[in-house]
């Protein structure tokens, strides 16, 4: 009756008719009628009026008046006419997941689907203006190449005049397995995509192989690629998916007949210029058919090089045969070359080649899955393709060198990225190459930009017995064999391991180390990251760089030191590395730092594991060296430790290395010491407790040096003291000279009854010790004359004379010992007498001396023996006579 009711359009239509008039909002597949209540412009409430009802699957007006009320403008109509000989079926149906709002109208009937069979001619319209939102269309053509002739040649998009809907053309070709079908694509050829991936223009091809009743998905492809032909065994189901607005009017391929290919399929790919393609095994990511064989043919320009990389694969459980890949390579004398899927695949291939995938007989109970995703990269041969670099690791021990792309191993490069290959022989190239110590390698590079490559090396050093490695010093240097390569070093890792009672000491004798902190950032071309690890915990000691104040670090447990470079400056700085390592006996702290502060700058130091805090019960110490003419200033960056202990106590201990120095101790609940001066070398120790949750011990302190300031009062006092001493010395000298001029010199008194020979061995004397007087000795030393010190009450001075005191004890057979060295005098001997042998340490007796009292006379003759009476005293008897003797 002049059109159909579009319920969506008339949802807001108001009806203000007589009570006998009926109206409705929509037709529905699920309801027999719908109702609409509305309010007229005058405010009267309309009545429920039934307009439409459903008969079967079509929607009809209830009356001519209702049809006139909801009459719409005429929609465009479509006519599809199919010939019987074309064997084409057209199906229009709702898109999955879409509400059934729009309908298809054929004459006076409205429906949701429309199927047009071969030989039919149908005219239809849609009940909405945007049918592409709600409907899709499939056009399927069945081609039987078994019972009749096969329509080889170009494939056309038929029939013409189709509505603008998302449409899929399907060609179902049945063929004998004794023959092969070839799908040849016109340029720009095809590119295989992974399942779930979408083509940029939404135009895609899907190829399925049909053998008997089994269907194998060869793959899904987009336009603009390198796949030029696909050869299949038996039948094929080819699908072309076009969006509703696609201008494409041709299928872009043709079908040809070929002889049997004796395998599942052959995919030909033509690569021009530098390019990269990704291909997958049939049914990917599901399993490749059991015991099947397929081949990829790659056409490579003669001036290019190709490399193959397997990115994702899995193996099935084979009962018989073995899954493998086979290559037919140009110039190879061993074709086919067989590789496992786990092997490094051929690279730097000069010319076209074939790659085949062979399955196996799988275990029926647990077949597993054979699948493969791989990449073929085509490059220009590099200028230095034939340039090899010698990497001699024959003298290295326990070391690996990995050359890799930037970002490895955390980042996987996109397959579209330019590729850099490292080759250890002409056919073995990869994006990542690992070299091990003990061998010599000749490597080359297939890469336009070597700056995209990096080197990561690792070396292990261990100590089992301290007796063998305690005195040995290891230089932690990057070997020249690495720095001479044209690749930038990213990281060099030393892993140091030792038993529990052996620790590691790191020193930097000349450069010293600086701890990287916000207050003192490292601006060098490299840095060291040091980590101390046990099976239970890991302590990040910190990040350090050369040019600081830390001379030495002692650490417990196994240590990992990672040298990381920044920029290209390391190549020049690598010649000046001086980091050394040795194994030392056990230390009590987790780490101990020896610091010699820079006099020109403030040194900042902080606890390890920043900012996460020290682990529970860990103790760290710093030994700070203070030069003798300077004073150190020590201060903390905050007032408190900032933690609460659940178990135990946290302490900060400070103590100078000097006798009687007072130790400063602070707990976690006390204020930290204020900045203070330290005049000697000192220790700073931080010991952690077990903190309560969400509190961590992080502590930072600083040290600066300044010259010692000497007090002016002290200087004046010292000068005055020196002046007094000089005056006293001059006075004593003057008095001494004056007294000597006024006194007679002291003379030695000769005793004729005494044997004057030098005491010696017993064999030198003609008589026994009891019968001679060899032990009698008398001398007056003029050095003992200090008359001015022996003044008597009358002012006269009478020097005393040393005389011998008789020995009343028993006389032995050994000679007396000589006087102390301070009292010895040189003795002149007659030239006719032979010098006696030197005295031995055992030939000692005690000598005594006496001082001459006033009134005693002396001359050049013998000394009167009567003067040796009561004037004799022992040498060490009292302090007063000791002073006189001196």
PEJO-V367509 format. One record per residue. RES is the residue in one letter. PSI is psi in whole degrees, 0 to 359 (* if undefined). Layout:
res | psi
RES | PSI
RES | PSI
This chain:
res | psi
X | 56
X | 16
X | 180
X | 161
X | 117
X | 101
X | 326
X | 320
X | 323
X | 17
X | 325
X | 13
X | 132
X | 144
X | 124
X | 74
X | 186
X | 168
X | 340
X | 346
X | 148
X | 147
X | 165
X | 161
X | 316
X | 164
X | 144
X | 148
X | 335
X | 336
X | 152
X | 340
X | 159
X | 157
X | 152
X | 127
X | 141
X | 168
X | 130
X | 166
X | 331
X | 356
X | 352
X | 143
X | 127
X | 169
X | 161
X | 125
X | 122
X | 126
X | 314
X | 154
X | 165
X | 134
X | 112
X | 240
X | 10
X | 152
X | 131
X | 153
X | 148
X | 341
X | 160
X | 326
X | 321
X | 322
X | 320
X | 325
X | 320
X | 31
X | 130
X | 165
X | 154
X | 132
X | 154
X | 144
X | 155
X | 141
X | 123
X | 124
X | 119
X | 133
X | 149
X | 324
X | 340
X | 339
X | 49
X | 138
X | 135
X | 131
X | 123
X | 127
X | 166
X | 146
X | 142
X | 137
X | 10
X | 138
X | 137
X | 75
X | 316
X | 150
X | 168
X | 129
X | 121
X | 112
X | 240
X | 7
X | 142
X | 131
X | 180
X | 343
X | 154
X | 123
X | 125
X | 119
X | 166
X | 135
X | 356
X | 155
X | 113
X | 137
X | 133
X | 163
X | 168
X | 149
X | 7
X | 162
X | 348
X | 67
X | 339
X | 342
X | 339
X | 341
X | 152
X | 164
X | 139
X | 131
X | 112
X | 130
X | 124
X | 126
X | 123
X | 107
X | 9
X | 310
X | 350
X | 181
X | 149
X | 129
X | 77
X | 159
X | 198
X | 144
X | 129
X | 157
X | 104
X | 143
X | 167
X | 171
X | 28
X | 151
X | 157
X | 82
X | 160
X | 123
X | 152
X | 122
X | 130
X | 127
X | 112
X | 104
X | 122
X | 128
X | 162
X | 148
X | 350
X | 353
X | 165
X | 150
X | 144
X | 126
X | 114
X | 124
X | 143
X | 161
X | 144
X | 28
X | 194
X | 161
X | 125
X | 141
X | 159
X | 155
X | 134
X | 346
X | 149
X | 141
X | 148
X | 321
X | 7
X | 15
X | 122
X | 153
X | 143
X | 130
X | 127
X | 137
X | 136
X | 114
X | 116
X | 241
X | 1
X | 139
X | 129
X | 129
X | 109
X | 322
X | 170
X | 137
X | 148
X | 169
X | 168
X | 73
X | 208
X | 354
X | 113
X | 330
X | 149
X | 120
X | 134
X | 153
X | 122
X | 208
X | 170
X | 145
X | 112
X | 130
X | 138
X | 119
X | 124
X | 136
X | 163
X | 333
X | 15
X | 134
X | 2
X | 132
X | 354
X | 157
X | 329
X | 14
X | 167
X | 165
X | 134
X | 157
X | 134
X | 161
X | 165
X | 135
X | 353
X | 33
X | 172
X | 310
X | 164
X | 125
X | 122
X | 134
X | 127
X | 118
X | 131
X | 130
X | 188
X | 124
X | 171
X | 132
X | 153
X | 131
X | 156
X | 154
X | 154
X | 146
X | 6
X | 136
X | 9
X | 184
X | 145
X | 141
X | 148
X | 134
X | 37
X | 166
X | 135
X | 163
X | 143
X | 131
X | 127
X | 124
X | 114
X | 134
X | 148
X | 338
X | 15
X | 168
X | 138
X | 147
X | 146
X | 135
X | 127
X | 118
X | 327
X | 125
X | 159
X | 157
X | 147
X | 175
X | 108
X | 137
X | 320
X | 155
X | 186
X | 136
X | 137
X | 171
X | 144
X | 138
X | 138
X | 106
X | 145
X | 134
X | 1
X | 139
X | 4
X | 30
X | 141
X | 142
X | 126
X | 134
X | 150
X | 158
X | 337
X | 352
X | 161
X | 127
X | 162
X | 149
X | 168
X | 44
X | 126
X | 93
X | 178
X | 151
X | 165
X | 146
X | 126
X | 144
X | 125
X | 124
X | 189
X | 175
X | 118
X | 157
X | 126
X | 326
X | 322
X | 79
X | 327
X | 189
X | 127
X | 120
X | 157
X | 132
X | 124
X | 170
X | 140
X | 125
X | 129
X | 129
X | 160
X | 144
X | 137
X | 159
X | 319
X | 37
X | 322
X | 5
X | 122
X | 149
X | 127
X | 125
X | 100
X | 103
X | 18
X | 331
X | 358
X | 159
X | 133
X | 52
X | 143
X | 147
X | 120
X | 124
X | 127
X | 171
X | 160
X | 134
X | 351
X | 144
X | 3
X | 329
X | 132
X | 121
X | 147
X | 146
X | 341
X | 349
X | 147
X | 142
X | 143
X | 130
X | 143
X | 126
X | 131
X | 353
X | 168
X | 335
X | 354
X | 96
X | 150
X | 167
X | 337
X | 128
X | 128
X | 127
X | 140
X | 155
X | 158
X | 6
X | 167
X | 131
X | 149
X | 108
X | 157
X | 169
X | 138
X | 87
X | 132
X | 324
X | 98
X | 347
X | 350
X | 359
X | 155
X | 162
X | 131
X | 122
X | 154
X | 136
X | 136
X | 135
X | 128
X | 158
X | 127
X | 318
X | 122
X | 333
X | 334
X | 337
X | 4
X | 319
X | 3
X | 137
X | 129
X | 132
X | 121
X | 77
X | 148
X | 123
X | 149
X | 332
X | 339
X | 315
X | 341
X | 350
X | 152
X | 27
X | 140
X | 133
X | 125
X | 313
X | 139
X | 125
X | 127
X | 126
X | 112
X | 123
X | 144
X | 160
X | 176
X | 323
X | 8
X | 131
X | 173
X | 137
X | 128
X | 132
X | 153
X | 85
X | 316
X | 312
X | 327
X | 172
X | 149
X | 133
X | 130
X | 115
X | 162
X | 328
X | 340
X | 88
X | 149
X | 129
X | 27
X | 173
X | 355
X | 163
X | 164
X | 128
X | 123
X | 129
X | 130
X | 126
X | 144
X | 169
X | 338
X | 320
X | 165
X | 128
X | 115
X | 100
X | 323
X | 179
X | 130
X | 153
X | 162
X | 157
X | 39
X | 216
X | 357
X | 114
X | 328
X | 144
X | 124
X | 134
X | 151
X | 169
X | 188
X | 139
X | 139
X | 122
X | 121
X | 116
X | 121
X | 136
X | 156
X | 116
X | 194
X | 0
X | 344
X | 332
X | 323
X | 324
X | 345
X | 338
X | 347
X | 14
X | 142
X | 20
X | 130
X | 157
X | 144
X | 160
X | 135
X | 165
X | 172
X | 139
X | 155
X | 329
X | 161
X | 320
X | 145
X | 127
X | 137
X | 122
X | 130
X | 96
X | 149
X | 124
X | 340
X | 355
X | 155
X | 133
X | 127
X | 137
X | 145
X | 160
X | 149
X | 171
X | 27
X | 138
X | 16
X | 350
X | 157
X | 144
X | 161
X | 141
X | 24
X | 140
X | 132
X | 140
X | 149
X | 131
X | 115
X | 124
X | 126
X | 118
X | 154
X | 325
X | 13
X | 166
X | 141
X | 145
X | 121
X | 131
X | 155
X | 150
X | 348
X | 168
X | 329
X | 166
X | 330
X | 27
X | 164
X | 131
X | 134
X | 319
X | 134
X | 191
X | 150
X | 138
X | 151
X | 120
X | 135
X | 130
X | 135
X | 150
X | 71
X | 155
X | 128
X | 13
X | 143
X | 136
X | 131
X | 125
X | 133
X | 136
X | 173
X | 339
X | 11
X | 160
X | 141
X | 155
X | 147
X | 163
X | 134
X | 159
X | 140
X | 121
X | 351
X | 170
X | 143
X | 163
X | 143
X | 122
X | 136
X | 121
X | 131
X | 156
X | 198
X | 102
X | 158
X | 168
X | 145
X | 13
X | 133
X | 147
X | 109
X | 126
X | 138
X | 138
X | 167
X | 156
X | 133
X | 155
X | 148
X | 156
X | 146
X | 138
X | 118
X | 132
X | 138
X | 325
X | 322
X | 318
X | 315
X | 320
X | 319
X | 317
X | 318
X | 318
X | 318
X | 321
X | 318
X | 315
X | 320
X | 319
X | 316
X | 316
X | 318
X | 321
X | 314
X | 317
X | 317
X | 315
X | 318
X | 316
X | 321
X | 318
X | 321
X | 324
X | 333
X | 358
X | 152
X | 143
X | 148
X | 144
X | 153
X | 141
X | 124
X | 135
X | 110
X | 338
X | 3
X | 140
X | 119
X | 6
X | 151
X | 132
X | 144
X | 207
X | 162
X | 327
X | 349
X | 348
X | 144
X | 336
X | 163
X | 166
X | 327
X | 337
X | 356
X | 176
X | 37
X | 341
X | 3
X | 128
X | 133
X | 136
X | 148
X | 115
X | 120
X | 343
X | 347
X | 359
X | 105
X | 75
X | 327
X | 344
X | 354
X | 31
X | 136
X | 182
X | 332
X | 2
X | 353
X | 154
X | 125
X | 103
X | 146
X | 155
X | 130
X | 129
X | 158
X | 138
X | 126
X | 144
X | 120
X | 350
X | 180
X | 147
X | 124
X | 189
X | 350
X | 150
X | 160
X | 154
X | 154
X | 162
X | 169
X | 157
X | 335
X | 344
X | 359
X | 146
X | 149
X | 137
X | 126
X | 135
X | 152
X | 142
X | 341
X | 344
X | 136
X | 136
X | 127
X | 160
X | 156
X | 153
X | 148
X | 164
X | 346
X | 346
X | 67
X | 136
X | 170
X | 131
X | 151
X | 155
X | 151
X | 155
X | 138
X | 131
X | 167
X | 141
X | 347
X | 140
X | 157
X | 149
X | 194
X | 2
X | 206
X | 154
X | 132
X | 121
X | 347
X | 341
X | 3
X | 35
X | 250
X | 7
X | 359
X | 136
X | 156
X | 150
X | 313
X | 25
X | 316
X | 160
X | 330
X | 315
X | 331
X | 319
X | 322
X | 321
X | 323
X | *
